[in-house]
């Protein structure tokens, strides 16, 4: 178990849902990526809602979370407090991209609170850190490039996706699944400056703390499914193969003709992975 100390960041407990399943339903915690919000998992949550309790908080620095961005360890510890506050754990934790690294640390640092992991397009080892990641973490240049990239993510690329969506050619299908959609408009809207600060901060954290995530992989001792898209250009499939190899007993799922946005494009596969993890946890 990892027990490094780090500053505490509160994770607000979402209000109870009137349609929430009765007590005793298994708990699923969703951890969004960078940038992102808890609602990125809406399509997955809809499939699991009838028989699960669900938590999809905004992480520090994003959405409605009031606190500034925090490092990977502080995110993991804040989510641990959130699970404790529900008194419904342990949880199956679904982490997407950067959120997958947080999920790994949560399982390693707080093993009694985690029942299993679904790691979707997740960071984890050296292969998940690209040259672009290192550039975006640089002072000044990284901030300028991040601002331009987030503007494109929020304004330009969703429009391009709308124009090419539905076309049958392989190239345009690849483009459609690789581009963000309109939900990212908020990144270029009123909260753009805050999101930009959070993104730049987390890029620097990624470079600095990725070795902590890699070291934590050996401490993960829960059923785990690693899911990757064959067309992912953000966290390449080779990283998923390495990640699955580093977590004892984990299962690797490669989803064909799919990019980085697995919660949006492949919610059924992620929901199925949650249920497989739960079945293995009951054995």
FILOTI-41477 format. One record per residue (C-alpha): residue number from 0; x, y, z; residue in three letters. Coordinates in nm, 3 decimals. Example, Ala and Ser with C-alpha at 12.3 -4.5 7.8 and 13.67 -1.06 7.14 Angstrom:
REM FILOTI-41477
    n        X        Y        Z  res
    0    1.230   -0.450    0.780  ALA
    1    1.367   -0.106    0.714  SER
***
This chain:
REM FILOTI-41477
    n        X        Y        Z  res
    0    0.000    0.000    0.000  UNK
    1    0.132    0.347   -0.086  UNK
    2    0.103    0.598    0.195  UNK
    3    0.290    0.906    0.081  UNK
    4    0.143    1.219    0.236  UNK
    5    0.012    1.505    0.024  UNK
    6   -0.213    1.808    0.074  UNK
    7   -0.580    1.726    0.121  UNK
    8   -0.827    1.846   -0.140  UNK
    9   -1.198    1.812   -0.059  UNK
   10   -1.416    1.636   -0.316  UNK
   11   -1.775    1.761   -0.279  UNK
   12   -2.027    1.482   -0.229  UNK
   13   -2.292    1.497   -0.506  UNK
   14   -2.653    1.527   -0.385  UNK
   15   -2.848    1.200   -0.373  UNK
   16   -3.033    1.106   -0.690  UNK
   17   -3.405    1.051   -0.647  UNK
   18   -3.384    0.757   -0.888  UNK
   19   -3.087    0.603   -0.707  UNK
   20   -3.106    0.224   -0.658  UNK
   21   -3.178    0.097   -0.306  UNK
   22   -2.900    0.053   -0.053  UNK
   23   -2.670   -0.238   -0.123  UNK
   24   -2.636   -0.166   -0.495  UNK
   25   -2.269   -0.180   -0.601  UNK
   26   -2.085    0.151   -0.621  UNK
   27   -1.910    0.276   -0.936  UNK
   28   -1.682    0.580   -0.927  UNK
   29   -1.595    0.755   -1.254  UNK
   30   -1.271    0.958   -1.280  UNK
   31   -1.255    1.190   -1.580  UNK
   32   -0.952    1.290   -1.779  UNK
   33   -0.764    1.610   -1.855  UNK
   34   -0.948    1.831   -1.938  UNK
   35   -1.294    1.699   -1.863  UNK
   36   -1.589    1.682   -1.626  UNK
   37   -1.784    1.407   -1.455  UNK
   38   -2.058    1.423   -1.718  UNK
   39   -1.815    1.283   -1.974  UNK
   40   -1.937    0.945   -1.845  UNK
   41   -2.310    1.012   -1.890  UNK
   42   -2.357    0.746   -2.160  UNK
   43   -2.183    0.480   -1.947  UNK
   44   -2.371    0.586   -1.634  UNK
   45   -2.704    0.553   -1.811  UNK
   46   -2.633    0.186   -1.881  UNK
   47   -2.532    0.112   -1.522  UNK
   48   -2.784    0.331   -1.338  UNK
   49   -3.066    0.076   -1.294  UNK
   50   -2.864   -0.145   -1.059  UNK
   51   -2.569    0.063   -0.940  UNK
   52   -2.490    0.361   -0.724  UNK
   53   -2.286    0.603   -0.932  UNK
   54   -2.042    0.882   -0.853  UNK
   55   -1.909    1.105   -1.131  UNK
   56   -1.755    1.409   -0.961  UNK
   57   -1.578    1.698   -1.130  UNK
   58   -1.213    1.685   -1.029  UNK
   59   -1.034    1.987   -0.875  UNK
   60   -0.981    2.257   -1.135  UNK
   61   -1.267    2.151   -1.363  UNK
   62   -1.641    2.188   -1.391  UNK
   63   -1.816    2.280   -1.068  UNK
   64   -1.537    2.177   -0.834  UNK
   65   -1.444    2.492   -0.637  UNK
   66   -1.079    2.403   -0.569  UNK
   67   -0.783    2.462   -0.802  UNK
   68   -0.623    2.170   -0.982  UNK
   69   -0.435    1.923   -0.762  UNK
   70   -0.168    1.662   -0.825  UNK
   71   -0.232    1.294   -0.891  UNK
   72   -0.188    1.185   -0.530  UNK
   73   -0.413    1.458   -0.393  UNK
   74   -0.682    1.363   -0.646  UNK
   75   -0.661    0.998   -0.538  UNK
   76   -0.685    1.086   -0.171  UNK
   77   -0.979    1.322   -0.230  UNK
   78   -1.166    1.049   -0.415  UNK
   79   -1.093    0.810   -0.130  UNK
   80   -1.264    1.052    0.108  UNK
   81   -1.558    1.076   -0.130  UNK
   82   -1.600    0.697   -0.135  UNK
   83   -1.578    0.688    0.246  UNK
   84   -1.841    0.960    0.273  UNK
   85   -2.091    0.755    0.074  UNK
   86   -2.056    0.461    0.316  UNK
   87   -2.134    0.245    0.011  UNK
   88   -1.785    0.131   -0.089  UNK
   89   -1.570   -0.034   -0.196  UNK
   90   -1.617    0.092   -0.552  UNK
   91   -1.533   -0.024   -0.899  UNK
   92   -1.332    0.273   -1.027  UNK
   93   -1.347    0.366   -1.395  UNK
   94   -1.064    0.600   -1.493  UNK
   95   -1.029    0.761   -1.835  UNK
   96   -0.693    0.884   -1.966  UNK
   97   -0.530    1.101   -1.694  UNK
   98   -0.807    0.981   -1.464  UNK
   99   -0.682    0.626   -1.509  UNK
  100   -0.355    0.721   -1.342  UNK
  101   -0.553    0.864   -1.050  UNK
  102   -0.755    0.541   -1.031  UNK
  103   -0.435    0.335   -1.011  UNK
  104   -0.305    0.549   -0.725  UNK
  105   -0.642    0.526   -0.550  UNK
  106   -0.626    0.144   -0.565  UNK
  107   -0.266    0.137   -0.443  UNK
  108   -0.301    0.395   -0.166  UNK
  109   -0.649    0.297   -0.044  UNK
  110   -0.696   -0.072   -0.132  UNK
  111   -0.990   -0.131    0.102  UNK
  112   -1.195    0.129   -0.090  UNK
  113   -1.145   -0.017   -0.438  UNK
  114   -1.322   -0.333   -0.555  UNK
  115   -1.188   -0.328   -0.908  UNK
  116   -1.057   -0.107   -1.188  UNK
  117   -1.158   -0.028   -1.544  UNK
  118   -0.878    0.170   -1.706  UNK
  119   -0.992    0.331   -2.031  UNK
  120   -0.725    0.483   -2.259  UNK
  121   -0.530    0.522   -1.937  UNK
  122   -0.189    0.663   -1.862  UNK
  123    0.034    0.439   -1.658  UNK
  124    0.384    0.384   -1.790  UNK
  125    0.655    0.563   -1.987  UNK
  126    0.478    0.496   -2.320  UNK
  127    0.194    0.726   -2.213  UNK
  128    0.426    1.027   -2.196  UNK
  129    0.489    1.167   -2.544  UNK
  130    0.714    1.444   -2.668  UNK
  131    0.406    1.665   -2.699  UNK
  132    0.330    1.609   -2.330  UNK
  133    0.678    1.729   -2.237  UNK
  134    0.647    2.038   -2.457  UNK
  135    0.308    2.128   -2.309  UNK
  136    0.464    2.109   -1.961  UNK
  137    0.727    2.371   -2.044  UNK
  138    0.708    2.724   -1.896  UNK
  139    0.572    2.991   -2.133  UNK
  140    0.580    2.780   -2.451  UNK
  141    0.365    2.511   -2.289  UNK
  142    0.116    2.769   -2.170  UNK
  143    0.085    2.930   -2.513  UNK
  144    0.046    2.597   -2.692  UNK
  145   -0.203    2.475   -2.431  UNK
  146   -0.416    2.785   -2.478  UNK
  147   -0.418    2.738   -2.855  UNK
  148   -0.487    2.366   -2.825  UNK
  149   -0.775    2.413   -2.581  UNK
  150   -0.931    2.677   -2.805  UNK
  151   -0.917    2.432   -3.096  UNK
  152   -1.054    2.157   -2.872  UNK
  153   -1.348    2.374   -2.774  UNK
  154   -1.429    2.567   -3.093  UNK
  155   -1.265    2.434   -3.407  UNK
  156   -1.242    2.057   -3.380  UNK
  157   -1.606    1.991   -3.276  UNK
  158   -1.721    2.177   -3.592  UNK
  159   -1.488    1.968   -3.804  UNK
  160   -1.624    1.652   -3.642  UNK
  161   -1.981    1.753   -3.728  UNK
  162   -1.884    1.797   -4.092  UNK
  163   -1.722    1.456   -4.130  UNK
  164   -1.947    1.249   -3.899  UNK
  165   -2.148    0.977   -4.069  UNK
  166   -1.916    0.934   -4.366  UNK
  167   -1.828    0.577   -4.445  UNK
  168   -1.465    0.598   -4.550  UNK
  169   -1.207    0.464   -4.307  UNK
  170   -1.015    0.792   -4.302  UNK
  171   -1.322    0.999   -4.210  UNK
  172   -1.439    0.739   -3.957  UNK
  173   -1.094    0.764   -3.794  UNK
  174   -1.126    1.142   -3.788  UNK
  175   -1.474    1.130   -3.636  UNK
  176   -1.370    0.905   -3.350  UNK
  177   -1.050    1.101   -3.289  UNK
  178   -1.208    1.446   -3.254  UNK
  179   -1.388    1.603   -2.955  UNK
  180   -1.756    1.693   -2.971  UNK
  181   -1.963    1.995   -2.867  UNK
  182   -1.933    1.920   -2.498  UNK
  183   -1.589    2.074   -2.517  UNK
  184   -1.732    2.418   -2.606  UNK
  185   -1.700    2.505   -2.236  UNK
  186   -1.323    2.490   -2.271  UNK
  187   -1.332    2.800   -2.490  UNK
  188   -1.613    2.970   -2.298  UNK
  189   -1.642    3.159   -1.970  UNK
  190   -1.430    2.905   -1.780  UNK
  191   -1.157    2.883   -2.041  UNK
  192   -0.893    3.058   -1.831  UNK
  193   -0.953    2.830   -1.532  UNK
  194   -0.948    2.517   -1.750  UNK
  195   -0.627    2.636   -1.916  UNK
  196   -0.458    2.687   -1.578  UNK
  197   -0.572    2.343   -1.465  UNK
  198   -0.455    2.178   -1.785  UNK
  199   -0.108    2.335   -1.772  UNK
  200   -0.071    2.245   -1.405  UNK
  201   -0.170    1.884   -1.471  UNK
  202    0.071    1.858   -1.766  UNK
  203    0.355    1.942   -1.529  UNK
  204    0.221    1.698   -1.273  UNK
  205    0.204    1.428   -1.542  UNK
  206    0.572    1.467   -1.626  UNK
  207    0.672    1.480   -1.260  UNK
  208    0.448    1.211   -1.110  UNK
  209    0.404    0.952   -1.386  UNK
  210    0.682    0.742   -1.221  UNK
  211    0.460    0.724   -0.909  UNK
  212    0.178    0.575   -1.116  UNK
  213    0.416    0.328   -1.279  UNK
  214    0.552    0.223   -0.939  UNK
  215    0.197    0.179   -0.805  UNK
  216    0.100   -0.073   -1.074  UNK
  217    0.264   -0.359   -0.888  UNK
  218    0.058   -0.275   -0.578  UNK
  219   -0.277   -0.306   -0.759  UNK
  220   -0.440   -0.623   -0.630  UNK
  221   -0.798   -0.602   -0.758  UNK
  222   -0.968   -0.733   -1.075  UNK
  223   -0.874   -0.496   -1.357  UNK
  224   -0.983   -0.452   -1.718  UNK
  225   -0.769   -0.229   -1.943  UNK
  226   -0.960   -0.091   -2.243  UNK
  227   -0.802    0.084   -2.541  UNK
  228   -0.916    0.200   -2.883  UNK
  229   -0.718    0.070   -3.179  UNK
  230   -0.715    0.423   -3.326  UNK
  231   -0.613    0.610   -3.009  UNK
  232   -0.349    0.873   -3.092  UNK
  233   -0.346    1.036   -2.745  UNK
  234   -0.255    0.733   -2.532  UNK
  235   -0.150    0.471   -2.789  UNK
  236   -0.264    0.107   -2.768  UNK
  237    0.094    0.000   -2.693  UNK
  238    0.060    0.176   -2.359  UNK
  239   -0.252   -0.030   -2.280  UNK
  240   -0.063   -0.351   -2.360  UNK
  241    0.218   -0.249   -2.123  UNK
  242   -0.032   -0.141   -1.857  UNK
  243   -0.217   -0.472   -1.868  UNK
  244    0.113   -0.656   -1.847  UNK
  245    0.216   -0.461   -1.536  UNK
  246   -0.104   -0.533   -1.337  UNK
  247   -0.120   -0.894   -1.229  UNK
  248   -0.420   -1.084   -1.366  UNK
  249   -0.557   -0.791   -1.565  UNK
  250   -0.759   -0.827   -1.885  UNK
  251   -0.686   -0.629   -2.202  UNK
  252   -0.970   -0.524   -2.434  UNK
  253   -0.883   -0.360   -2.768  UNK
  254   -1.186   -0.193   -2.930  UNK
  255   -1.151   -0.172   -3.307  UNK
  256   -1.202    0.150   -3.504  UNK
  257   -1.216    0.362   -3.189  UNK
  258   -1.007    0.653   -3.066  UNK
  259   -0.939    0.813   -2.730  UNK
  260   -1.295    0.912   -2.635  UNK
  261   -1.408    0.571   -2.511  UNK
  262   -1.673    0.696   -2.263  UNK
  263   -1.844    0.883   -2.548  UNK
  264   -1.800    0.634   -2.833  UNK
  265   -1.798    0.296   -2.658  UNK
  266   -2.014    0.321   -2.344  UNK
  267   -2.145   -0.036   -2.384  UNK
  268   -1.794   -0.179   -2.382  UNK
  269   -1.706    0.018   -2.067  UNK
  270   -2.028   -0.083   -1.891  UNK
  271   -1.959   -0.446   -1.985  UNK
  272   -1.606   -0.412   -1.844  UNK
  273   -1.750   -0.286   -1.513  UNK
  274   -1.977   -0.591   -1.493  UNK
  275   -1.689   -0.827   -1.573  UNK
  276   -1.482   -0.672   -1.296  UNK
  277   -1.773   -0.713   -1.055  UNK
  278   -1.814   -1.080   -1.145  UNK
  279   -1.444   -1.144   -1.088  UNK
  280   -1.455   -0.955   -0.756  UNK
  281   -1.733   -1.184   -0.631  UNK
  282   -1.532   -1.504   -0.687  UNK
***
